[in-house]
Every structure is written in structure tokens, then in C-alpha cells.
């Protein structure tokens, strides 16, 4: 454990090889994550082995093996991690109920019943994807659920295939960025000690500005193709699913009123159950029942199972991060940044954006990237300049939803493109190349918005007066 010596200096966990020995767990983790991502095996469950190997490999470089193990345990038992894990458990069930309850079909009906074509329909697809991802908090779930119907429908209605495909991906990124039940929102808020209501309120101007820019791009470039007779897709649609947006509103309003995120999620779960039963899309036994041997007990179990992979990997990441902290490596990085590249609050915010983006590049899941830099680099840098906790969380979350949603080895992009190609093959239509993700308007617009915010001070809030102007 890092303790003060008589000279007033921190006593760090000693490693063979000094700082390079301390880097071993991080290097093992990153090499494993990049290797799996490039091999298209990225995902939270495949990443478990990387975290395990990182902790195990680092042990042999520790001079005091007992203190090394204690450091790992302190990371796993971190109070922030417990809050994140608990929130994920309820968010996972909520997202599953919303999807199984028919929110997809309701939003599809809402988008397709307007008679819009070309670029107008592309904008509608973007809005529908935004709403769905806000309601479920999952970018991959949004792509999996909406692409099979929205993509072929849009092609038949004269939308540009590249813009149409990226409209779904952009909408998925929007919800991942802003939804109170999104894993990135939960992680970014609680690694900085921020209240959910403050995070959502203050992030909304940033997210909606990027969304508005994206909508203009989709309107200008989203059409231009010939409208063909569309196959009968409407038979699959059920407008009653739109009522599940009420459950989403309950979670958002509760969080904005200052209720604990767990409390808000419980209200959302219960209301989603009641609504889905009332509209006839689910039965109470679908949530929890006694099936035949070997079968799931229902949606609650399935929702929890859906986040188990993320929870276990988050625990492993917290252990690795704590080891890095107690070795003194992250403090040295901060000292270098403070001495060489960070002298003003704007530079501090650009540093936060930069390290978050860099951390998200090799890792194919974005919440672990936030866990890696949030407590160890972003928090102390933000505290030094007196930045509000919500501001730090917002810079992190926005940054991790930029480049992450354009690189093909990231899980959200891989799922989006795989689903898009399958839908195109099913309907005998063209599919753009995976490089279309590089044109994701929301990611680039959001990156521009947060850099503008950091340079100009727009939307910036302080806990106290900054140490340096």
C-alpha cells in the first residue's frame, strides 16, 4: 500500500526492474487486448484471460509478493467498483426487458409509418437509434436490434447505404454516450464521484450538439438513391412498443431528480415490466418462472447474464489499475504531464480527452478504457485544476465515444457491420465496406464539440477556483 515515509514521500510497491517491472501487468493486458481485437475475438468474456494473465504475470516482478496481492485485492474491493457492478446488474435487466418488451418494433413503426423517403428517412433512422439506445443503454444491442429491419427498409426507400448504415451506428453511440443506464455513463460518473443527475444534465448540451450536427449531415448526404417497391416489412411492427419509452423517461427523470441510480433503475425495471404486460408483449412468467430443467428462469436471469462478462472484466481491470497506482507509474505519468504539457485548465481538459481516446484505441470495449484511466489519471488531473466531477466524467465519456465507434476491431463496430452484411445478404441488396465506420458523423462531431469546449471553456464547471488559470 502507498504510505508516507518519515521524509514525507510515498513508499510505492517495489518491483524488479523498477518502473519497467511495474509496467508488466499493463503491457500484458494491452498486448492481449490488441491481439484479441485484431483477431476479431474482442469482447468482455474473451478479455477475462488478459486480465488474469496480467495479474499473474506481474506477481513475478514484485519484490514483496504479499503486498502485490494486497494491492490487487484493494483494487477489486474498490468502493467505486462496487457501485459500478451493482448499477450494471440492474441496467442489464432493464435493457433486456425493453428489448424483449417490443421497444424495437414500436420505434420501427414510429419511423416507418411517416412515409418518409431518402435523406428524411436516414435522419429518422438516426433518431430512432438514438431513442432505442437511450432506452436500453447498449450500443451493440441497438445495432443488433435495429439493423436487420431499418437498413433494408432504408435502402428500398432511396437512402444512401453508407449514410444509412452510419445513422444506426451514430444513434447507438449517442445512447452509449448519454443514457443513464449506459455502462460508460455509470463508469465515468462513479470513477469521478459524480452524481448521475449532474452528469446527464451537463452532458446533454455536448451530446445534443453533436447529434444536431450529425442530423444535418444525414439530411444533406443521406439520400439520392432510387426508391424501389419495399417488401412488406410492416407486418413485423407493433406500435404498442412505443409505450415502453415511458419506462425510459421514468429512469431519466428519477436520476435527474437526484435519486440514486440503483433506485432509479429499479423504478424503470418495475415500470417496464408493468407496461410490457399491459400492452401484451410479455407475461409475468417471462420475467421469472420455473421452466424445464436446463432452461433459463426468465428475462431477469438473462439480463444479469448479459452483464456478467463486463462485471468480471471490470473487476480484473480495477485490480491491474490499483497495482499500477501503488507502483507509482501513473503518478510519474501525471508528474510528466504536469511538468511538460499541462499548465492551464484547457490543457488539462485536452489531456483528459487525449488519454481517454488513446486508452480506447487498443481496447475493443470502451467501459474498461474508462476504468483504466478514470481513477488513476483523469481524477487527479481534474482535482488539481478544480474541475467539477461531472465535467471530468463528461470529458471522459464523450472522448471514449468518439474514435471507439469508427475502428473496426471495436466490438460495437464489429457487431454493427456483421449485422449490416447479414441484413444485406438476406434482402439481396448492397452493403458498404467496413471502412464506412470511419465516416461515422456522430463520432467526429462529438470529438469536435469536446475539443471546442475544452479550448473555449463552454460548458465547463468548477468545484472550486482552478489552481492555475
C-alpha positions as CSV (number, residue, x, y, z in Angstrom):
1,X,0.0,0.0,0.0
2,X,1.2,3.5,-0.7
3,X,2.2,5.1,2.6
4,X,4.1,8.2,3.7
5,X,7.6,7.7,4.9
6,X,9.2,9.9,7.6
7,X,10.6,12.1,4.8
8,X,7.0,12.7,3.6
9,X,7.4,10.8,0.4
10,X,5.2,8.0,-0.8
11,X,6.5,4.5,-0.4
12,X,5.5,2.6,-3.5
13,X,5.2,-1.1,-4.2
14,X,8.7,-2.2,-5.2
15,X,9.2,-4.1,-8.5
16,X,12.2,-5.8,-10.0
17,X,13.2,-3.7,-13.0
18,X,11.8,-0.6,-11.4
19,X,9.2,1.2,-13.5
20,X,9.6,-1.3,-16.3
21,X,8.8,-4.1,-14.0
22,X,5.7,-2.2,-12.8
23,X,4.6,-1.8,-16.4
24,X,4.5,-5.6,-16.9
25,X,0.8,-6.1,-15.9
26,X,-0.3,-3.2,-18.1
27,X,1.8,-4.4,-21.1
28,X,0.4,-8.0,-20.8
29,X,-3.1,-6.6,-20.6
30,X,-2.7,-4.3,-23.6
31,X,-0.9,-6.8,-25.8
32,X,-3.6,-9.4,-25.1
33,X,-6.5,-6.9,-25.7
34,X,-4.9,-5.8,-29.0
35,X,-4.2,-9.3,-30.2
36,X,-7.8,-10.5,-29.4
37,X,-9.3,-7.4,-31.0
38,X,-7.3,-7.7,-34.2
39,X,-8.2,-11.4,-34.4
40,X,-11.8,-10.4,-34.1
41,X,-12.2,-12.1,-30.8
42,X,-12.8,-8.9,-28.8
43,X,-15.4,-8.8,-26.1
44,X,-15.6,-8.8,-22.3
45,X,-15.5,-12.5,-21.9
46,X,-12.5,-13.2,-24.1
47,X,-10.8,-10.3,-22.3
48,X,-11.0,-12.2,-18.9
49,X,-7.9,-14.2,-19.8
50,X,-5.9,-11.0,-20.5
51,X,-6.7,-9.6,-17.0
52,X,-5.9,-12.8,-15.3
53,X,-2.6,-13.2,-17.1
54,X,-1.7,-9.5,-16.4
55,X,-2.2,-10.0,-12.6
56,X,-0.4,-13.4,-12.6
57,X,2.5,-12.3,-14.7
58,X,3.1,-9.2,-12.7
59,X,3.5,-11.2,-9.5
60,X,6.9,-12.5,-10.5
61,X,8.2,-8.9,-10.8
62,X,7.1,-7.9,-7.4
63,X,9.7,-7.8,-4.6
64,X,7.1,-8.2,-2.0
65,X,4.6,-10.8,-3.3
66,X,2.2,-10.3,-0.3
67,X,1.9,-6.6,-0.8
68,X,1.4,-7.1,-4.6
69,X,-1.5,-9.5,-3.8
70,X,-2.9,-7.0,-1.3
71,X,-2.8,-4.2,-3.9
72,X,-4.8,-6.4,-6.3
73,X,-7.4,-7.1,-3.7
74,X,-7.7,-3.4,-2.8
75,X,-8.4,-2.8,-6.4
76,X,-11.1,-5.5,-6.6
77,X,-12.7,-4.2,-3.4
78,X,-12.7,-0.6,-4.5
79,X,-15.9,1.2,-3.5
80,X,-16.2,2.8,-6.9
81,X,-16.1,-0.7,-8.5
82,X,-18.9,-2.0,-6.2
83,X,-21.2,0.9,-7.2
84,X,-20.5,0.2,-10.9
85,X,-21.1,-3.5,-10.6
86,X,-24.4,-3.1,-8.8
87,X,-25.6,-0.5,-11.3
88,X,-24.7,-2.8,-14.2
89,X,-26.8,-5.6,-12.7
90,X,-30.0,-3.5,-12.8
91,X,-29.1,-1.8,-16.0
92,X,-28.6,-5.1,-17.8
93,X,-32.1,-6.4,-16.7
94,X,-33.7,-3.1,-17.7
95,X,-32.2,-3.2,-21.2
96,X,-33.3,-6.8,-21.7
97,X,-36.9,-6.0,-20.6
98,X,-37.0,-3.0,-23.0
99,X,-35.8,-5.1,-25.9
100,X,-38.0,-8.2,-25.2
101,X,-41.0,-6.0,-24.5
102,X,-41.2,-4.7,-28.0
103,X,-39.4,-1.3,-27.9
104,X,-37.7,-2.2,-31.2
105,X,-40.9,-2.8,-33.1
106,X,-42.5,0.3,-31.6
107,X,-39.7,2.5,-32.7
108,X,-39.6,0.9,-36.2
109,X,-43.3,1.6,-36.5
110,X,-42.8,5.2,-35.4
111,X,-40.1,5.7,-38.0
112,X,-41.6,3.8,-41.0
113,X,-45.3,4.9,-40.6
114,X,-44.4,8.5,-41.6
115,X,-44.0,7.8,-45.3
116,X,-40.5,9.5,-45.3
117,X,-38.0,8.6,-48.0
118,X,-34.4,9.3,-48.9
119,X,-32.5,11.6,-46.6
120,X,-35.5,12.2,-44.4
121,X,-35.7,8.5,-43.6
122,X,-32.0,8.4,-42.9
123,X,-32.5,11.2,-40.3
124,X,-35.4,9.2,-38.9
125,X,-33.3,6.1,-38.6
126,X,-30.7,8.2,-36.7
127,X,-33.4,9.5,-34.3
128,X,-34.9,6.0,-33.8
129,X,-31.5,4.6,-33.0
130,X,-30.9,7.4,-30.6
131,X,-34.1,6.7,-28.7
132,X,-33.6,3.0,-28.6
133,X,-30.0,3.3,-27.3
134,X,-31.2,5.8,-24.7
135,X,-33.8,3.3,-23.6
136,X,-31.6,0.3,-23.4
137,X,-28.2,1.8,-22.7
138,X,-26.5,-0.6,-25.2
139,X,-24.8,0.3,-28.4
140,X,-24.3,-3.3,-29.6
141,X,-27.9,-4.2,-28.7
142,X,-29.1,-1.2,-30.7
143,X,-27.1,-2.3,-33.8
144,X,-28.3,-5.9,-33.4
145,X,-31.9,-5.0,-33.0
146,X,-32.4,-2.2,-35.5
147,X,-30.1,-3.0,-38.4
148,X,-31.9,-6.1,-39.7
149,X,-35.1,-4.1,-40.5
150,X,-34.0,-0.4,-40.7
151,X,-31.2,-1.0,-43.1
152,X,-33.1,-2.8,-45.9
153,X,-36.1,-0.6,-45.4
154,X,-33.9,2.5,-45.9
155,X,-32.2,1.1,-49.0
156,X,-35.6,0.4,-50.6
157,X,-36.7,3.9,-49.7
158,X,-33.8,5.6,-51.5
159,X,-31.3,6.2,-48.7
160,X,-27.6,6.2,-49.3
161,X,-26.2,2.9,-47.9
162,X,-23.2,4.4,-46.2
163,X,-25.1,7.2,-44.6
164,X,-27.9,4.9,-43.7
165,X,-25.6,2.4,-42.0
166,X,-23.7,5.0,-40.1
167,X,-27.0,6.6,-39.0
168,X,-27.7,3.4,-37.0
169,X,-24.1,3.4,-35.6
170,X,-24.3,7.1,-34.7
171,X,-27.6,6.6,-32.9
172,X,-26.1,3.7,-31.0
173,X,-23.1,5.9,-30.0
174,X,-25.4,8.7,-28.8
175,X,-27.2,6.4,-26.3
176,X,-23.9,4.9,-25.1
177,X,-22.7,8.4,-24.5
178,X,-25.8,9.9,-22.7
179,X,-28.1,7.1,-21.3
180,X,-28.1,7.0,-17.5
181,X,-28.1,3.2,-17.7
182,X,-25.2,3.0,-20.2
183,X,-22.0,1.3,-18.9
184,X,-19.9,4.2,-19.9
185,X,-22.1,6.7,-18.2
186,X,-22.1,4.7,-15.0
187,X,-18.3,4.1,-15.0
188,X,-17.4,7.7,-15.9
189,X,-19.7,9.1,-13.2
190,X,-18.6,6.9,-10.4
191,X,-14.9,6.9,-11.1
192,X,-15.1,10.7,-10.6
193,X,-17.5,10.6,-7.7
194,X,-20.2,12.4,-9.7
195,X,-24.0,12.4,-9.2
196,X,-25.9,10.9,-12.1
197,X,-28.3,13.9,-12.4
198,X,-25.4,16.3,-12.7
199,X,-23.7,14.2,-15.3
200,X,-26.8,13.8,-17.5
201,X,-27.8,17.4,-17.2
202,X,-24.4,18.8,-18.0
203,X,-23.6,16.3,-20.7
204,X,-26.8,16.8,-22.7
205,X,-25.6,20.1,-24.4
206,X,-22.5,18.3,-25.6
207,X,-24.3,15.2,-26.8
208,X,-27.2,17.0,-28.4
209,X,-24.9,19.5,-30.2
210,X,-23.0,16.6,-31.8
211,X,-26.4,14.9,-32.6
212,X,-27.6,18.1,-34.3
213,X,-24.5,18.4,-36.4
214,X,-24.9,14.7,-37.4
215,X,-28.6,15.1,-38.3
216,X,-27.6,17.9,-40.7
217,X,-25.0,15.7,-42.3
218,X,-27.5,12.8,-42.7
219,X,-30.1,15.2,-44.2
220,X,-27.6,16.6,-46.8
221,X,-25.9,13.3,-47.8
222,X,-28.4,10.6,-46.7
223,X,-30.5,10.3,-49.9
224,X,-30.0,10.4,-53.6
225,X,-30.9,6.8,-54.4
226,X,-33.8,5.4,-56.4
227,X,-36.9,4.4,-54.4
228,X,-38.0,0.8,-55.1
229,X,-41.1,-1.0,-54.1
230,X,-40.5,-2.0,-50.5
231,X,-41.3,-5.5,-49.3
232,X,-44.0,-5.9,-46.7
233,X,-42.0,-5.2,-43.6
234,X,-44.9,-3.5,-41.7
235,X,-46.3,-6.9,-40.7
236,X,-43.5,-7.2,-38.2
237,X,-44.2,-3.9,-36.5
238,X,-46.2,-3.3,-33.3
239,X,-46.8,0.3,-32.4
240,X,-47.7,-0.5,-28.7
241,X,-43.9,-0.9,-28.0
242,X,-43.6,2.9,-28.1
243,X,-45.2,2.9,-24.7
244,X,-42.0,1.5,-23.2
245,X,-40.5,4.9,-23.7
246,X,-42.4,5.8,-20.5
247,X,-40.1,3.5,-18.6
248,X,-37.1,5.1,-20.1
249,X,-38.5,8.5,-19.1
250,X,-39.0,7.3,-15.5
251,X,-35.3,6.3,-15.2
252,X,-34.1,9.6,-16.6
253,X,-36.5,11.8,-14.6
254,X,-35.7,9.9,-11.4
255,X,-32.0,10.3,-11.9
256,X,-32.3,14.0,-12.7
257,X,-34.3,14.5,-9.5
258,X,-31.4,13.3,-7.5
259,X,-32.5,9.7,-6.8
260,X,-29.7,7.1,-6.5
261,X,-29.0,5.4,-9.9
262,X,-29.9,2.0,-8.3
263,X,-33.2,3.3,-7.1
264,X,-33.9,4.9,-10.5
265,X,-33.1,1.7,-12.3
266,X,-35.5,-0.3,-10.0
267,X,-38.3,2.1,-10.8
268,X,-37.5,1.7,-14.5
269,X,-37.4,-2.1,-14.3
270,X,-40.7,-2.3,-12.5
271,X,-42.5,0.1,-14.8
272,X,-41.1,-1.6,-17.9
273,X,-42.5,-4.9,-16.6
274,X,-45.9,-3.5,-15.9
275,X,-46.1,-1.7,-19.3
276,X,-44.9,-4.7,-21.3
277,X,-47.5,-6.9,-19.6
278,X,-50.2,-4.3,-20.1
279,X,-49.6,-4.0,-23.9
280,X,-49.5,-7.8,-24.2
281,X,-45.9,-8.3,-25.4
282,X,-44.8,-10.1,-22.3
283,X,-46.3,-12.2,-19.4
284,X,-45.2,-12.0,-15.8
285,X,-43.9,-15.6,-16.1
286,X,-41.5,-14.3,-18.8
287,X,-39.6,-12.3,-16.2
288,X,-39.3,-15.1,-13.7
289,X,-40.7,-18.6,-13.9
290,X,-39.9,-22.3,-13.2
291,X,-39.1,-23.8,-16.6
292,X,-38.0,-27.3,-17.6
293,X,-34.6,-28.4,-16.4
294,X,-31.7,-26.7,-18.2
295,X,-33.7,-23.7,-19.3
296,X,-33.4,-20.0,-18.2
297,X,-35.7,-18.8,-15.4
298,X,-36.6,-15.7,-17.4
299,X,-35.6,-12.3,-18.6
300,X,-34.2,-11.2,-15.2
301,X,-31.7,-14.0,-15.3
302,X,-30.9,-13.3,-19.0
303,X,-30.4,-9.6,-18.3
304,X,-27.9,-10.4,-15.4
305,X,-26.1,-12.9,-17.6
306,X,-25.7,-10.3,-20.3
307,X,-23.6,-8.1,-18.0
308,X,-21.6,-10.8,-16.1
309,X,-18.8,-10.6,-18.7
310,X,-18.4,-6.9,-18.3
311,X,-18.5,-7.1,-14.5
312,X,-15.8,-9.7,-14.2
313,X,-13.5,-7.9,-16.6
314,X,-14.1,-4.6,-14.8
315,X,-13.0,-6.3,-11.5
316,X,-9.8,-7.5,-13.2
317,X,-9.2,-4.1,-14.7
318,X,-9.6,-2.5,-11.2
319,X,-7.0,-4.9,-9.8
320,X,-4.5,-4.1,-12.5
321,X,-5.1,-0.4,-12.2
322,X,-4.5,-0.5,-8.4
323,X,-1.2,-2.3,-8.9
324,X,-0.1,0.4,-11.4
325,X,-1.1,3.1,-8.9
326,X,0.8,1.5,-6.0
327,X,3.9,1.0,-8.2
328,X,3.9,4.8,-8.7
329,X,3.8,4.5,-12.5
330,X,0.6,6.5,-13.0
331,X,1.9,9.2,-10.6
332,X,5.0,9.5,-12.8
333,X,2.9,9.9,-15.9
334,X,0.9,12.7,-14.1
335,X,4.2,14.4,-13.0
336,X,5.5,14.3,-16.5
337,X,2.2,15.8,-17.8
338,X,2.1,18.5,-15.2
339,X,5.8,19.4,-15.8
340,X,5.8,19.2,-19.6
341,X,2.4,19.6,-21.2
342,X,-0.2,20.8,-18.8
343,X,-0.1,24.3,-17.5
344,X,-3.6,25.6,-17.9
345,X,-7.1,24.3,-17.4
346,X,-7.7,24.0,-21.1
347,X,-4.5,21.9,-21.4
348,X,-5.7,19.7,-18.5
349,X,-9.0,19.1,-20.3
350,X,-7.2,18.3,-23.5
351,X,-5.0,15.9,-21.6
352,X,-8.1,14.1,-20.2
353,X,-9.6,13.9,-23.7
354,X,-6.3,12.6,-25.1
355,X,-5.5,9.9,-22.6
356,X,-9.1,8.6,-22.8
357,X,-9.1,8.4,-26.6
358,X,-5.6,6.8,-26.5
359,X,-6.8,4.2,-24.0
360,X,-9.9,3.4,-26.1
361,X,-7.9,2.7,-29.3
362,X,-6.4,-0.7,-28.5
363,X,-9.3,-2.0,-26.3
364,X,-12.4,-3.2,-28.1
365,X,-14.8,-2.4,-25.2
366,X,-15.0,1.2,-24.1
367,X,-16.0,0.9,-20.4
368,X,-12.7,-0.9,-19.5
369,X,-10.8,2.0,-21.1
370,X,-12.6,4.4,-18.7
371,X,-11.8,2.2,-15.7
372,X,-8.1,2.2,-16.7
373,X,-7.7,6.0,-16.8
374,X,-10.6,7.4,-14.8
375,X,-9.4,6.9,-11.2
376,X,-5.7,7.0,-11.9
377,X,-5.1,9.8,-14.4
378,X,-8.3,11.8,-15.0
379,X,-9.4,12.2,-11.4
380,X,-6.1,13.6,-10.0
381,X,-5.6,15.9,-13.0
382,X,-9.2,17.2,-12.7
383,X,-8.8,17.7,-9.0
384,X,-5.6,19.7,-9.5
385,X,-7.4,22.3,-11.6
386,X,-10.6,22.2,-9.6
387,X,-12.8,20.8,-12.4
388,X,-16.3,19.8,-11.3
389,X,-16.7,16.0,-11.0
390,X,-19.4,16.0,-13.6
391,X,-17.2,17.9,-16.0
392,X,-14.5,15.3,-15.7
393,X,-16.9,12.5,-16.2
394,X,-18.4,14.2,-19.3
395,X,-15.0,14.7,-20.9
396,X,-14.1,11.1,-20.4
397,X,-17.4,9.7,-21.6
398,X,-17.6,11.9,-24.7
399,X,-14.0,11.1,-25.5
400,X,-14.5,7.4,-25.3
401,X,-17.5,7.5,-27.6
402,X,-15.5,9.2,-30.5
403,X,-12.7,7.1,-32.1
404,X,-14.1,4.0,-30.4
405,X,-17.1,4.0,-32.8
406,X,-15.1,4.2,-36.0
407,X,-12.4,1.5,-35.6
408,X,-13.3,-1.9,-37.0
409,X,-11.8,-4.0,-34.2
410,X,-14.0,-2.5,-31.6
411,X,-16.9,-4.7,-30.5
412,X,-19.7,-2.2,-31.3
413,X,-18.4,-1.6,-34.9
414,X,-17.8,-5.3,-35.5
415,X,-21.4,-6.2,-34.3
416,X,-22.8,-3.3,-36.4
417,X,-21.0,-4.4,-39.6
418,X,-21.7,-8.1,-39.2
419,X,-25.4,-7.4,-38.7
420,X,-25.4,-5.0,-41.6
421,X,-23.9,-7.5,-44.0
422,X,-26.3,-10.2,-42.9
423,X,-29.2,-8.0,-43.5
424,X,-27.9,-7.0,-46.9
425,X,-27.5,-10.6,-47.9
426,X,-30.9,-11.5,-46.6
427,X,-32.6,-8.9,-48.8
428,X,-30.3,-9.1,-51.8
429,X,-29.1,-5.5,-51.5
430,X,-25.6,-3.9,-51.4
431,X,-23.6,-3.4,-48.2
432,X,-20.9,-0.8,-47.8
433,X,-17.4,-1.8,-46.7
434,X,-16.4,-1.8,-43.1
435,X,-14.4,1.4,-43.8
436,X,-17.8,3.2,-43.8
437,X,-17.5,3.3,-40.0
438,X,-14.7,5.8,-40.5
439,X,-17.4,8.2,-41.7
440,X,-19.5,8.0,-38.6
441,X,-20.7,11.6,-38.3
442,X,-21.6,11.5,-34.6
443,X,-18.1,10.3,-33.5
444,X,-16.4,13.1,-35.4
445,X,-18.9,15.7,-34.4
446,X,-18.6,14.8,-30.7
447,X,-14.8,14.9,-30.9
448,X,-15.0,18.4,-32.4
449,X,-17.6,19.5,-29.8
450,X,-15.5,18.4,-26.8
451,X,-12.3,19.9,-28.2
452,X,-14.1,23.2,-28.8
453,X,-15.5,23.0,-25.3
454,X,-12.0,22.4,-23.8
455,X,-10.5,25.3,-25.8
456,X,-13.2,27.8,-25.2
457,X,-14.4,26.8,-21.7
458,X,-18.0,26.3,-22.9
459,X,-20.0,24.0,-20.6
460,X,-17.0,24.0,-18.1
461,X,-17.8,23.9,-14.4
462,X,-15.6,24.1,-11.4
463,X,-15.8,22.6,-7.9
464,X,-13.6,25.5,-6.8
465,X,-11.4,28.1,-8.4
466,X,-8.7,26.4,-10.5
467,X,-5.1,26.3,-9.2
468,X,-3.9,27.8,-12.4
469,X,-5.7,29.9,-14.9
